[in-house]
Amino acid sequence: MPTATQPDTTEQVLSVTQLTGQLKGVVEQNFAHVWVAGEISNFSRPQSGHCYLTLKDDNAQLRAVIWRGTASRIRFDLHDGLEVVCGGRLDVYPPRGSYQLVIDQLQPQGIGALELALRKLREKLGQEGLFDAERKRPLPSFPRRIGVVTSPTGAAIRDFLEVLRRRWGGVDVLIFPARVQGEGAAAEIAAAIGQANRVQPPLDVLVVGRGGGSLEDLWPFNEEPTVRAIASSRIPTVSAVGHEIDVTLADLAADVRALTPSEAAERIVPSAHDVKQVLQSHHSRLQHTLSTRASTLRSRLDALASRTVFARPLDNIHNLSRQVDDLGSQLHAAIRLAMREQQNQLTTLSGKLETLSPLGVLGRGYSLTHDERTGKLLTTTKNVKPGQRVVTRLAKGKIVSVVEEVDPRG
C-alpha cells in the first residue's frame, strides 16, 4: 500500500500551471515548425470558420487545428479519411493540459492541393457542360470593338496593345481593370466580365488574361467565379493566360484559347500586310479573269458581226420575200391545174350520167309507165288491172291512158 511521503525540500514544488507553462515553452521552442503525415479523423468546422481535426496513424493520434484565415486558402475539401501532410507548429493548450498541431500548410498526400482542387472543379463544371465543344463560337473576322479584362498596369496589356497596333488599325479597345492574382482576384475578374457584357454598343470580342506566372499566380483563372463568368459571356471570349504547358479552366470555358495576350491579339485581328497581299492577289486574279472574259466575248462578238445576217441584214428578208413570191406563183399554177383536172372529170362524169339517165333512153324511143295513183313504175303486168289509169312518160311529154286488157304473156 503506497504511503505518503514528504517532498524533498531541496526540489522546487511547481503548480500545474507552472509545469504546464514550462512544458509549453519547451514544446513550442523545440517544435516551432514540423511536418506531420497522417489521416484526418473527427473533422469539424463550426460557424467560426476554424477547423478542428485529429491526425492519426496506426499507433497514435494528434489533435490539430486550422485557424479560419488559413482554412479559407485551402482549395480542396477536407474530410475524414483523407491522407494529408501538414506543416505547422506544436502548441500546448493549458486549460486542458494537451498539445495540438496548429496547421498553417496542408496538402493531400501524393497530389498537390491546388491540383486536387483543380481536378474536382474541372470534373464538376465539365458535368454541367461548360467545356463542351458545341458551345464554342467563332471569332469575327474583322472586329471593331474589343474588350480586355486584365490588370491595367501589367506588361500583358502593353504587349497586347502593341501587337494589335502593329497588325491592324481602326479598332476600339476597352480595358476593364481587375486584379489577376491573389485573394479576391477571381471575383474581380468575374465582375469585369459581367461589366463588359453590359457595354453598349456591344463588344465584338472579349479577351480575359494576364502574363505568365506560377500555378499559384494563375489560380484565379481556375476558380469557379471566373470560369462561370467566361462560360456565360454573350461575347465571343478569348482566354489569354500567359502559359503554354498547363491549361486553366478559363481556357476550357473560353471560345478560343491563346497561349499569351500577344497571341490573343494575333488571333483576334488579321495582319494588315496579309490582308493587303490577299486583296492584291484577288485584284490581280479578278483583273486577269475580266480581261480574259472580255477578250473572249470580243472574239465572239466579232465572229457574230462578220456573219451575213449582221453584215447584210436585208438579204435574208429579200430572199424570203422572193421565196414567198415563187411559192405564190406555184400555188396559183397548182390551183389552175387542179381546176382543169376537176373540170375534165366533171365533163366525163356528166357524159356517163347522160348515158345512164332514163331521159336519154327515152330519147331513143323508149318510154316509162307508172301507176297514176301511186306513181310506182310498172315493170310487170302483175299489179296492173283493166280499168286502171296509167301514165306513160315519153322523151317529150306524157300520155294518160286506161288499161283495157292485160296480157301477162308479153
Buried (B, 14 or more C-beta within 10 A) or exposed (E): EEEEEEEEEEEEEEEEEEEBBEBBEEBBEEBEEEEBEBBBBEBEBEEEEBBBBBBBEEEEEBBBBBBEEBBEEBBBEBEEEBEBBBBBBBBBEEEEEEBBBBBBBBBBEEEEBBBBBBEEBBEEBEEEEBBEEEEEEEBEEEBEBBBBBBBEEBEBBBBBBEBBEBBBEEBEBBBBBBBBBEEEBBBBBBBBBBBBBEBEEEBBBBBBBBBBBEBEBBBBBBBBBBBBBBBBBEBBBBBBBBBEEEBBBBBBBBBBBBBBBBBBBBBBBBEEEEBEEEEEEEEEEEEEEEEEEEEEEEEEEEEEEEEEEEEEEEEEEEEEEEEEEEEEEEEEEEEEEEEEEEEEEEEEEEEEEEEEEEEEBBEEEEEBBBBBEEEEEBEEEEEBEEEBEBBBBEEEEEEEEEBEEEEEEE
